[in-house]
Amino acid sequence: MTHRTRAAALALAACAAASPSARAVDRPDVVLADFEGTTYASWVAAGTAFGDGPARGALPGQMPVNGFAGKGLVNSYHGGDRSTGTLTSPPFTIDRKYVSFLIGGGGFAGKTCVDLVVDEQAVRTATGPNTVPGGSEALGPAAWDVTELAGKTARLRVVDAATGGWGHVTLDQVVFTDAKPPAAAVLREKPSVVVTSAARWLNLPVKNGAKPRQVTVSVGGRVVRSFTIEAADGDPDWWAAVDVSAWAKQPLTVQVDRLPDDSQFLANVDAGDARKGRRNLYREPLRPQFHFSPARGWLNDPNGLSFYNGEYHLFFQFNPYGTKWGNMHWGHAVSTDLLHWRELGVALYPDALGMMYSGSAVVDWANTSGLGSPGKPPLVLAYTADGADVQCLASSTDGRAFAKFAANPVVPKITGGNRDPKVFWHEPTKRWVMALYVGERPPMPKAAKAETVHTVRFLTSPDMKAWTESGRIEGYYECPDLFPLAVDGDATDVRWVLTAANSDYQVGTFDGKTFAPQTPILKGHRGKGFYAAQTFSDLPAAAPGTAPAATAPAATAPAAAAGPGRRVMVGWFQTPSPGMPFNQSMTVPLDVRLLATADGPRLSYLPASELAALRAGTTSAGPLDLKPGDANPLAAAAGELLDVRAEFEPGDAAEVAFDVRGVPVVYDAKRQELSVNGHRAPAPLRDGRVRLVVLADRNSFEVFAADGLTYVPMPVIPKPENRSVSIAAKGGTAKVRSLEVHALNSIWPAAAE
């Protein structure tokens, strides 16, 4: 490649434009900029992100940067990811067929990008490859076909308008050329394909780790779906599906913001009545077998946990088009037993107010909202629309089709960070209550940095449509939940529990407007990978279909037992499934209770009793005295999916050590601590005993001790071939009261539906 200075390049470009007789094959490449100098010369920098001149590789705090040419490059990491700015070239005339360059950094359209600007409009744009933690600072080749823009005056504008992770862009070696770059580097702008079919699904090919592309699906010129996808340019890793049954037999235009010239993505778009790639569904090597996970795509926070029309409803944060966070929809699954889940598809799609963030669901038994119909109380979803930071409603009278409230939002933007509405009925005050996370930034002197104050605000409403603020409390970040529990089941001693996304909690009282804590903020779970847990609303007081008085307007609710009744929780279980077409899972349903302790009432977690229905076979041992060197009393036990239950008195043993599928679970008697795969947690004796539960799935363990006061969730992938279980005493004799190892069945169907 011929290298020239920037001034010579511009002169050559102008000269070539004035000499139309020059043959394209004779025109040499022109380097617009190689950024080898100490300044940007006639390029204009604004803001702070680009500094005073080209960087010489990585900047302070940045990962190693490679893939650039020579010694210098544009790097907007000056001051870190929080800095912003633009860098604009002098004008030039487009007189070659292609513009090629090297680009890296963030992959956020319009925020970390380089634009080709003509008549003040960006006619071409490119971004780096990175949008999620991890990734690489390597620059890679990119190019635009600009044949149709010949003779136009243009500028290059490098943009850094992002302030979060990967909020920067790198650029080098901008070249005008007539030689077509490799097809994979040339980006086609807005390519599309038209599909006409009566089929239900558009199947889209996905390549995990590919550069995200913006896809729109249009009907009659109207965009009906818009999302990003890691588009497979060649053979896909898996297939994402878009439900297009609402537009059967109508032409659908599938358009991508840009694709490499040799991409087969659009050619491989497939319309059909079945979802592609369902072979071996739910039997993939790392598919959790008794924890819920989506058939395909990414899952995070549980949303809208509720019991309605005889079914448990599990909504969840969902990316149907990738195995990373993004494109937040509400997925939806139902169960009749809290174990076997049937995924129904998307309940809430992003709209003009933004992506669908977390929230809750309640049955409006008295139809106070007016969203139901005679004899059909509505299931009402309360959710955050993230683009506007507002709270909205949707409803259904059949538990399947959900309509968004026409007058959304019902709670306008309070601050730039408010989300995750938890709504429930408060019978004593006959009002709906919303617990809402609100991030506040107090006024500060201009030069000072205002730290966000994490709060939960409480709002009340007679109908879920008009809300009034009634109180607030500090110290809680994201996904609040607020619910009553009876201490040790005593209906005369009912307290309220306020939880945050990380499971921190306080016990106190709630009068329908404000929460008054009686404890300091306490730790909930003691493990890893547990977040954003929520509890079910409207659980049956007796048989399925019975509405409990504790959560429903008394005028329509059947009589229920005194007290707040059962409380079942599910958390987002951050269990990676590398290489799979799905990612993340939910914990097992957890029975949560308040237990009296010497320090006051404390929250406990135990697996829901329904889990026993999955047992396929049991190996038992005990009672016995277990001494160092004894044979393993569980030598006959084996299985992939396990529920291990033990009750023992440590006696003079220093440790009682279990090994479950190669994962050590050890009780330290002196410290009264539990260690799970090397992670330690306090686990006090209860009545001088340890009651232990270990649940082992393909990519996770959940361990419970101290009657549930110690809960240790743990993402871990045991070796598939290791299915053994053992127990041993170390340093003394332990008295084992009971030992049971239950092999468990899968919750998934034997074959894909």
C-alpha positions in Angstrom: 0.0 0.0 0.0 1.3 3.5 -0.9 1.7 5.7 2.2 1.5 9.5 1.9 1.0 12.3 4.4 -2.5 13.6 5.1 -1.9 16.8 3.1 -0.6 14.9 0.1 -3.5 12.5 0.3 -6.0 15.4 0.2 -4.2 17.0 -2.7 -4.1 13.7 -4.7 -7.8 13.2 -4.0 -8.7 16.7 -5.3 -6.4 16.2 -8.3 -8.0 12.9 -9.2 -11.4 14.3 -8.9 -10.5 17.0 -11.4 -9.1 14.5 -13.8 -12.0 12.2 -14.9 -9.9 10.9 -17.7 -7.7 9.0 -15.2 -8.4 5.3 -15.4 -9.5 3.6 -12.1 -7.0 0.8 -12.6 -4.2 3.4 -12.7 -5.2 5.3 -9.6 -3.1 4.5 -6.5 -4.5 4.1 -3.0 -4.7 7.3 -1.0 -4.1 7.2 2.7 -6.4 9.8 4.2 -4.9 9.4 7.7 -2.4 7.0 9.4 -2.2 8.9 12.7 1.5 8.6 12.9 2.1 12.2 13.9 2.0 13.8 17.4 -1.1 15.9 16.6 -4.3 15.4 14.7 -3.2 18.2 12.3 -6.3 19.6 10.6 -8.6 17.1 12.2 -10.8 18.8 14.8 -11.3 17.2 18.2 -14.1 18.2 20.5 -14.7 17.0 24.1 -12.1 15.1 26.1 -12.2 11.6 24.8 -9.7 11.9 22.0 -7.0 13.9 23.8 -4.6 16.3 22.0 -3.3 13.8 19.5 -3.0 10.1 18.4 -2.3 7.5 21.0 0.7 5.2 20.9 -1.3 2.1 21.8 -3.2 1.5 25.1 -3.9 4.4 27.4 -3.8 4.2 31.2 -6.3 1.7 32.6 -6.9 0.1 29.2 -6.3 -3.5 28.1 -3.5 -4.0 25.5 -4.4 -2.5 22.1 -3.3 -4.3 19.0 -4.1 -4.7 15.3 -3.3 -1.1 14.3 -0.8 -0.1 11.7 2.5 1.7 12.5 2.9 3.4 15.9 -0.2 5.6 16.3 -4.0 5.4 16.2 -7.1 7.3 17.3 -8.1 6.1 20.8 -11.0 7.7 22.6 -10.1 6.1 26.0 -8.5 9.3 27.2 -9.9 9.7 30.8 -11.5 6.2 30.6 -14.9 5.2 29.3 -16.7 8.1 31.0 -15.1 10.7 28.6 -16.9 11.7 25.4 -16.2 13.7 22.3 -15.8 13.7 18.5 -13.0 13.8 16.1 -13.7 15.2 12.6 -11.6 15.2 9.4 -11.2 18.1 7.0 -13.5 17.8 3.9 -12.5 15.6 1.0 -13.9 14.5 -2.3 -15.0 10.9 -2.7 -13.2 9.6 -5.8 -12.5 6.0 -5.1 -14.8 3.0 -4.9 -14.0 2.1 -1.3 -13.0 3.6 2.0 -11.1 1.0 4.1 -9.9 1.4 7.7 -9.2 -0.4 10.9 -11.6 -0.1 13.8 -12.0 -1.4 17.3 -13.5 -0.6 20.7 -17.2 -0.4 21.5 -20.0 -1.7 19.3 -22.7 0.8 20.0 -24.4 2.2 17.0 -24.4 6.0 17.0 -22.3 6.1 20.2 -19.0 4.4 19.5 -18.6 4.7 15.8 -17.0 6.3 12.7 -19.4 8.0 10.3 -19.0 9.0 6.7 -20.8 12.4 6.6 -22.3 13.9 3.4 -24.5 17.0 3.6 -24.4 16.7 7.4 -25.9 13.2 7.2 -24.2 10.0 8.2 -24.4 8.0 5.0 -22.1 5.2 6.2 -21.2 4.1 9.7 -19.2 1.4 11.5 -18.6 0.4 15.1 -16.1 -1.7 17.0 -17.0 -5.3 17.9 -17.6 -5.1 21.7 -20.8 -4.6 23.7 -20.5 -6.8 26.7 -17.7 -7.3 29.4 -14.7 -9.2 28.1 -13.8 -8.9 24.4 -10.6 -7.6 22.9 -9.0 -4.2 22.1 -7.8 -5.6 18.7 -8.7 -3.4 15.7 -10.1 -5.2 12.7 -10.5 -4.3 9.0 -13.7 -2.7 7.7 -14.7 -1.0 4.5 -17.5 0.9 2.8 -18.5 0.7 -0.9 -18.9 4.4 -1.8 -19.3 4.0 -5.6 -22.7 5.7 -5.6 -21.2 8.7 -3.7 -18.6 9.5 -6.3 -17.9 13.3 -6.5 -19.5 14.1 -3.2 -17.8 16.2 -0.6 -17.6 14.3 2.7 -16.0 14.2 6.2 -15.1 11.4 8.5 -16.5 11.8 12.1 -15.3 9.6 14.9 -17.9 9.5 17.7 -17.6 8.6 21.4 -21.0 9.4 23.0 -21.0 6.4 25.4 -20.0 6.5 29.1 -20.3 2.8 30.2 -18.3 -0.3 29.5 -16.7 -0.3 26.1 -17.6 3.4 25.9 -14.8 4.2 23.5 -13.7 3.7 19.9 -10.3 3.1 18.2 -9.5 3.9 14.5 -6.5 3.7 12.2 -5.3 3.6 8.6 -8.1 5.3 6.6 -7.5 4.6 3.0 -9.3 5.5 -0.3 -9.0 2.6 -2.8 -10.4 1.2 -6.0 -9.2 -2.3 -5.1 -12.1 -4.2 -3.5 -11.1 -5.2 0.0 -11.8 -8.7 1.2 -15.6 -9.3 1.0 -15.8 -9.9 4.7 -14.5 -6.4 5.3 -16.9 -4.6 2.9 -20.2 -3.6 4.5 -23.4 -3.5 2.5 -25.7 -0.8 3.8 -29.3 -1.8 4.6 -29.6 -5.1 2.7 -33.0 -6.8 2.8 -35.0 -9.7 1.7 -38.8 -10.1 1.3 -40.4 -13.2 2.7 -44.1 -14.1 2.0 -45.4 -17.1 4.0 -48.3 -18.3 6.0 -45.8 -19.8 8.5 -45.6 -18.9 12.1 -41.9 -18.4 12.5 -39.1 -16.5 10.9 -35.9 -18.5 11.7 -32.8 -16.4 11.8 -29.2 -17.9 11.9 -27.1 -16.9 14.9 -23.4 -17.2 15.4 -22.4 -16.7 19.1 -19.8 -14.0 19.4 -20.5 -12.5 15.9 -20.8 -8.7 15.6 -24.3 -7.6 16.6 -26.4 -6.4 13.7 -29.6 -4.3 13.8 -32.5 -6.1 12.2 -36.0 -4.8 11.4 -39.0 -6.8 10.2 -41.6 -4.6 8.4 -45.1 -5.2 7.0 -46.4 -2.8 4.5 -43.6 -0.3 5.3 -44.4 -0.4 9.1 -41.7 -1.8 11.4 -43.2 -4.5 13.6 -40.1 -5.9 15.1 -36.7 -4.4 15.7 -33.7 -6.0 17.5 -30.0 -6.8 17.5 -28.7 -10.2 16.6 -25.3 -11.9 16.3 -25.9 -12.6 12.7 -24.3 -15.8 11.2 -22.7 -14.8 8.0 -22.0 -18.5 7.3 -23.1 -21.7 9.2 -25.1 -20.8 12.3 -24.5 -22.0 15.8 -28.3 -22.0 16.4 -31.5 -20.5 15.1 -33.5 -17.6 16.7 -37.2 -17.5 16.0 -39.5 -14.5 15.4 -43.2 -15.1 15.8 -44.8 -13.6 12.7 -48.2 -15.4 12.9 -50.0 -12.0 13.3 -49.0 -11.2 9.7 -49.6 -14.5 8.0 -49.6 -14.4 4.1 -48.3 -10.8 4.1 -45.0 -9.9 2.6 -42.4 -9.4 5.4 -39.3 -7.3 4.7 -36.3 -8.3 6.8 -33.6 -5.6 6.7 -30.2 -5.4 8.3 -28.4 -2.2 9.1 -25.2 -3.6 7.4 -23.7 -6.9 6.4 -20.3 -8.0 5.0 -20.5 -8.4 1.3 -20.1 -12.1 1.5 -22.7 -12.7 4.3 -25.3 -15.4 3.8 -27.4 -14.2 6.7 -30.4 -13.0 4.6 -30.1 -15.9 2.2 -30.5 -18.3 5.1 -33.5 -16.6 6.7 -36.2 -19.3 6.8 -39.9 -19.1 7.2 -41.7 -22.2 8.6 -44.4 -23.6 10.9 -41.7 -25.1 13.1 -38.7 -23.5 14.9 -35.5 -24.7 13.4 -32.7 -26.3 15.4 -34.9 -28.0 18.0 -33.1 -31.4 17.7 -31.9 -32.5 21.1 -33.8 -29.5 22.7 -33.6 -29.7 26.5 -31.0 -32.5 26.3 -28.0 -30.3 25.4 -24.9 -31.2 27.4 -25.1 -28.1 29.7 -28.9 -27.8 29.9 -30.0 -27.5 33.5 -32.3 -30.5 34.1 -34.4 -29.3 37.0 -33.8 -25.6 36.9 -35.8 -23.5 34.4 -33.9 -22.1 31.4 -35.2 -20.7 28.1 -35.4 -23.0 25.1 -33.1 -20.5 23.2 -31.5 -17.2 24.1 -30.6 -15.3 27.2 -32.5 -15.1 30.5 -32.1 -12.9 33.6 -34.4 -11.4 36.2 -37.6 -13.4 37.1 -40.6 -11.1 36.5 -44.3 -11.3 37.3 -44.3 -14.4 39.4 -47.9 -15.2 40.0 -50.6 -17.8 40.3 -53.5 -17.3 37.9 -56.2 -19.5 36.3 -54.8 -22.6 38.0 -51.2 -22.1 36.7 -48.0 -20.7 38.1 -46.7 -18.0 35.8 -43.0 -17.2 35.4 -42.2 -14.2 33.3 -38.5 -13.3 32.8 -36.1 -10.9 31.3 -35.4 -12.4 27.9 -33.3 -11.9 24.8 -34.7 -14.3 22.2 -32.0 -13.4 19.6 -28.8 -13.9 21.5 -27.0 -15.6 24.4 -25.9 -12.3 25.9 -27.9 -9.5 27.7 -29.9 -7.3 25.3 -33.2 -6.8 23.5 -35.1 -7.1 26.8 -38.5 -8.7 26.3 -40.6 -10.5 28.8 -40.5 -14.2 28.2 -43.3 -16.3 29.6 -43.6 -19.9 31.0 -46.3 -21.7 32.9 -46.5 -24.7 35.2 -49.1 -26.6 37.2 -46.7 -28.0 39.7 -43.8 -25.4 40.1 -41.5 -27.9 38.5 -42.4 -28.7 34.9 -42.4 -25.5 32.9 -43.9 -24.9 29.4 -42.4 -21.9 27.6 -45.1 -19.9 25.8 -43.2 -17.3 24.0 -42.9 -13.5 24.3 -45.5 -11.8 26.5 -44.1 -8.2 26.2 -42.1 -6.8 23.3 -40.1 -3.6 23.3 -42.0 -0.5 22.1 -41.6 3.2 21.6 -41.0 3.7 25.3 -38.0 1.3 25.4 -37.1 -2.2 26.2 -39.1 -4.2 28.7 -37.3 -4.1 32.1 -38.3 -6.0 35.3 -41.5 -5.8 37.2 -44.2 -7.9 38.9 -47.7 -9.3 38.4 -50.9 -9.5 40.5 -54.4 -10.7 40.1 -56.9 -7.8 40.4 -59.7 -9.9 42.0 -62.1 -7.0 42.3 -61.2 -5.5 38.9 -60.2 -2.2 40.6 -58.2 -1.4 37.5 -61.1 -1.9 35.1 -58.8 -4.1 33.0 -60.9 -7.2 33.5 -64.3 -8.3 32.5 -67.3 -9.8 34.4 -66.2 -13.1 35.9 -62.7 -12.6 34.6 -60.4 -10.7 37.0 -57.3 -9.6 35.1 -53.7 -10.6 35.6 -51.9 -7.3 35.6 -48.3 -6.9 34.8 -46.3 -3.9 36.1 -43.1 -3.2 34.3 -40.4 -0.6 33.5 -40.0 0.8 30.0 -36.3 1.5 30.1 -36.0 4.1 27.4 -38.2 6.5 29.3 -37.5 5.3 32.8 -41.3 5.0 33.4 -43.6 2.4 34.9 -46.3 0.8 32.8 -49.1 -1.8 32.9 -50.2 -4.7 30.7 -53.0 -7.1 31.4 -54.7 -10.3 30.3 -57.9 -12.2 31.1 -56.7 -15.6 29.8 -53.0 -15.6 31.0 -51.9 -15.9 27.4 -52.4 -12.7 25.4 -51.3 -9.4 27.1 -52.4 -5.9 26.1 -50.4 -2.9 27.2 -52.5 -0.2 28.9 -53.4 2.5 26.4 -52.6 5.4 28.9 -49.1 4.2 29.8 -47.0 5.2 31.7 -48.8 5.1 35.0 -45.8 6.4 36.9 -43.8 9.0 35.1 -40.0 9.4 35.2 -38.9 10.2 38.8 -35.1 10.2 38.2 -32.8 8.9 35.5 -32.7 5.5 37.3 -36.0 4.2 38.5 -37.2 0.7 37.7 -38.5 -2.7 38.8 -42.0 -2.1 40.3 -43.2 -4.6 42.8 -47.0 -4.3 43.2 -49.2 -6.0 45.7 -52.6 -5.5 47.4 -52.5 -4.2 51.1 -55.7 -5.4 52.6 -55.7 -3.2 55.8 -55.6 0.0 53.8 -57.4 -1.4 50.8 -54.9 0.0 48.4 -52.4 -1.2 45.9 -48.7 -0.7 46.9 -45.7 -0.3 44.6 -42.2 -0.7 45.9 -39.9 0.9 43.3 -36.2 1.3 43.0 -35.1 4.9 42.5 -31.5 6.0 42.1 -31.1 9.5 43.4 -28.2 12.0 42.8 -28.3 14.7 45.4 -27.4 18.3 44.4 -23.6 18.8 44.6 -21.2 21.6 43.8 -20.4 21.7 40.1 -16.9 20.4 40.6 -17.9 17.5 42.9 -19.0 14.1 41.8 -22.5 13.2 43.0 -22.7 9.6 44.1 -26.0 7.8 43.5 -28.1 7.1 46.5 -29.9 3.8 46.2 -33.5 4.0 47.5 -36.8 2.2 47.4 -39.8 4.4 47.2 -43.3 3.3 48.2 -46.4 4.4 46.2 -50.1 3.7 46.7 -53.1 3.5 44.4 -56.7 2.5 44.5 -56.7 1.2 40.9 -53.0 0.7 39.8 -53.5 3.6 37.3 -52.9 6.7 39.5 -50.1 6.5 42.0 -49.1 8.6 45.0 -45.7 8.5 46.8 -46.0 7.6 50.5 -42.5 6.8 51.7 -38.9 5.9 51.0 -35.9 4.0 52.4 -32.2 4.0 51.5 -29.8 1.2 51.0 -31.6 -1.0 48.4 -30.4 -1.4 44.8 -32.7 -2.8 42.1 -35.6 -5.3 42.1 -37.2 -4.7 45.5 -39.7 -7.1 47.0 -41.8 -6.5 50.1 -43.9 -9.3 51.7 -45.3 -10.4 55.1 -44.2 -13.6 56.9 -45.2 -15.1 60.2 -42.3 -15.8 62.6 -42.0 -19.5 63.0 -45.4 -19.8 61.4 -47.1 -17.9 64.3 -50.0 -15.9 62.8 -50.0 -13.6 65.8 -46.4 -12.4 65.0 -46.3 -11.2 61.4 -43.4 -9.1 60.1 -42.6 -7.6 56.8 -39.5 -8.4 54.8 -37.9 -5.9 52.3 -35.4 -7.4 49.9 -33.0 -6.0 47.3 -31.7 -7.6 44.1 -28.5 -8.9 45.9 -30.8 -10.5 48.5 -29.9 -8.1 51.3 -33.0 -7.6 53.5 -34.5 -6.1 56.6 -37.3 -7.3 58.8 -39.8 -4.7 60.0 -43.3 -3.4 59.9 -45.3 -1.9 57.0 -48.5 0.2 57.5 -49.4 0.4 53.8 -47.3 3.6 53.3 -43.9 3.3 54.9 -41.6 0.5 55.9 -40.1 0.7 59.5 -37.1 -1.6 59.9 -36.5 -3.6 63.1 -33.2 -5.0 62.0 -30.1 -3.7 60.3 -29.6 -4.7 56.6 -28.8 -8.4 56.6 -27.3 -10.8 54.1 -29.6 -13.1 52.3 -27.9 -15.8 50.3 -24.3 -16.7 51.1 -23.1 -18.0 47.7 -22.6 -16.8 44.2 -24.7 -16.0 41.1 -28.0 -15.3 42.8 -29.7 -12.1 41.9 -33.0 -10.2 41.5 -35.2 -12.8 43.3 -38.9 -12.3 43.5 -41.8 -14.0 45.3 -45.0 -15.3 43.8 -48.2 -13.3 44.3 -51.7 -14.9 44.7 -50.5 -18.3 45.7 -53.5 -20.6 46.5 -54.4 -20.8 50.2 -55.6 -24.3 49.9 -56.2 -25.9 46.5 -55.1 -24.4 43.2 -57.4 -21.6 42.0 -58.2 -20.3 45.5 -57.3 -16.7 46.0 -55.6 -15.8 49.4 -57.0 -13.0 51.4 -53.5 -11.7 52.1 -53.0 -10.6 48.5 -56.5 -10.0 47.2 -59.3 -7.5 47.8 -61.4 -9.1 50.5 -64.7 -8.4 48.7 -64.0 -11.2 46.2 -61.4 -13.4 47.8 -62.5 -16.7 49.5 -61.8 -17.1 53.1 -58.3 -18.2 53.8 -56.3 -19.4 56.8 -55.2 -16.6 59.2 -51.7 -15.2 58.5 -49.8 -14.4 55.4 -49.5 -18.0 54.2 -46.8 -19.6 52.1 -44.2 -17.5 50.3 -42.3 -19.0 47.3 -39.3 -17.2 45.8 -37.3 -17.7 42.6 -34.0 -16.0 41.8 -32.0 -15.4 38.6 -29.3 -18.1 38.8 -26.2 -16.8 36.9 -25.2 -20.2 35.5 -23.1 -19.9 32.3 -23.6 -22.5 29.6 -20.7 -22.0 27.3 -21.2 -23.0 23.7 -24.9 -23.6 24.2 -27.8 -21.8 22.3 -29.2 -20.6 25.7 -27.7 -18.9 28.7 -28.6 -18.6 32.4 -31.3 -20.2 34.5 -33.6 -19.8 37.5 -33.1 -21.3 41.0 -35.4 -24.0 42.1 -38.5 -22.6 43.8 -37.6 -21.7 47.3 -39.9 -21.8 50.4 -38.9 -18.7 52.4 -39.7 -18.4 56.1 -38.9 -16.2 59.1 -37.2 -18.2 61.9 -36.8 -16.9 65.4 -33.1 -16.8 66.4 -31.2 -15.3 69.4 -30.5 -12.3 67.2 -34.1 -11.8 66.1 -36.1 -13.1 63.2 -34.1 -14.2 60.2 -34.9 -15.2 56.6 -34.5 -18.8 55.7 -34.5 -20.6 52.3 -35.3 -24.2 51.6 -36.2 -26.1 48.4 -39.9 -26.1 47.8 -41.6 -29.3 48.9 -42.7 -29.9 45.3 -39.2 -30.9 44.4 -39.7 -34.4 46.1 -41.9 -35.3 43.1 -38.8 -35.5 40.9 -37.3 -38.3 42.9 -36.5 -41.4 40.9 -34.6 -43.5 43.4 -33.1 -43.3 46.9 -30.0 -44.6 48.6 -30.2 -44.4 52.4 -27.8 -44.8 55.3 -27.8 -44.2 59.0 -28.1 -43.7 61.8 -24.4 -44.4 62.3 -21.3 -43.2 64.0 -18.9 -42.0 61.3 -15.2 -42.2 62.2 -12.1 -41.2 60.2 -11.1 -44.0 57.8 -14.6 -45.6 57.7 -15.8 -46.9 54.4 -18.0 -44.5 52.5 -21.6 -45.3 53.5 -22.9 -43.7 50.3 -20.7 -45.8 47.9 -23.8 -47.3 46.3 -25.3 -43.8 45.5 -24.7 -42.3 42.1 -26.4 -40.0 39.7 -26.2 -37.0 37.5 -29.1 -35.1 39.1 -29.0 -35.4 42.8 -30.8 -34.3 46.0 -28.6 -35.1 49.0 -30.1 -34.8 52.5 -28.2 -35.3 55.7 -28.7 -34.7 59.4 -25.8 -35.1 61.8 -24.2 -34.0 65.0 -20.5 -33.1 64.4 -19.5 -34.5 67.8 -15.7 -34.2 68.1 -15.1 -34.3 64.4 -13.2 -31.3 63.0 -15.0 -31.6 59.7 -17.7 -33.6 58.0 -16.9 -33.7 54.4 -19.1 -34.5 51.5 -18.0 -35.0 47.9 -20.9 -34.7 45.4 -19.9 -35.4 41.9 -16.4 -34.1 42.6 -17.6 -30.9 44.3 -16.6 -30.6 47.9 -19.2 -29.6 50.5 -17.5 -29.5 53.9 -18.8 -28.5 57.3 -16.2 -27.0 59.7 -17.5 -27.9 63.1 -15.1 -25.5 65.1 -16.0 -22.5 63.0 -19.5 -23.6 62.3 -18.9 -22.8 58.6 -19.9 -24.5 55.4 -17.6 -24.6 52.4 -19.0 -25.2 49.0 -16.4 -25.7 46.2 -14.0 -23.6 48.4 -16.5 -20.8 49.1 -17.1 -20.4 52.8 -20.3 -19.3 54.6 -21.4 -19.2 58.2 -23.7 -22.1 59.1 -24.6 -22.2 62.9 -25.7 -25.4 64.5 -29.4 -25.6 65.2 -30.2 -27.7 68.3 -26.6 -29.0 68.1 -27.2 -30.4 64.6 -26.6 -29.8 61.0 -29.4 -30.3 58.6 -27.9 -30.2 55.1 -29.4 -30.3 51.6 -27.3 -30.4 48.4 -28.9 -30.1 45.0 -26.7 -30.9 42.0 -27.6 -30.1 38.4 -25.5 -30.1 35.2 -24.1 -26.6 35.8 -25.1 -25.6 39.3 -25.3 -26.6 43.0 -27.7 -25.2 45.6 -26.7 -26.0 49.2 -28.8 -25.3 52.3 -27.9 -25.6 56.0 -28.9 -24.4 59.4 -32.6 -25.0 58.6 -32.3 -22.7 55.6 -30.6 -19.8 57.4 -27.6 -20.6 55.3 -28.3 -20.8 51.5 -25.3 -21.2 49.2 -26.1 -21.1 45.5 -23.1 -21.9 43.4 -22.7 -22.0 39.6 -20.3 -24.9 38.9 -20.0 -27.5 36.2 -19.1 -30.9 37.6 -17.4 -33.4 35.3 -20.0 -35.3 33.4 -18.4 -38.7 34.2 -18.3 -38.1 37.9 -21.6 -39.2 39.5 -20.4 -40.4 42.9 -21.3 -39.2 46.4 -19.3 -39.7 49.5 -19.2 -38.6 53.2 -16.2 -38.7 55.6 -15.4 -37.5 59.1 -12.1 -35.9 59.8 -10.4 -35.4 63.2 -13.1 -37.2 65.2 -16.4 -39.0 65.2 -19.7 -37.5 63.9 -23.1 -38.9 64.8 -25.1 -39.2 61.5 -28.8 -39.3 62.2 -29.9 -39.8 58.6 -28.4 -39.9 55.1 -30.4 -39.9 51.8 -29.3 -39.5 48.2 -32.2 -39.1 45.8 -31.6 -39.4 42.1 -33.9 -36.9 40.3 -35.7 -36.9 37.0 -35.5 -34.2 34.5 -38.3 -31.6 34.3 -38.1 -31.5 30.5 -40.1 -33.6 28.0 -38.4 -36.6 26.5 -38.6 -35.1 23.0 -38.9 -31.5 21.7 -42.5 -30.2 21.3 
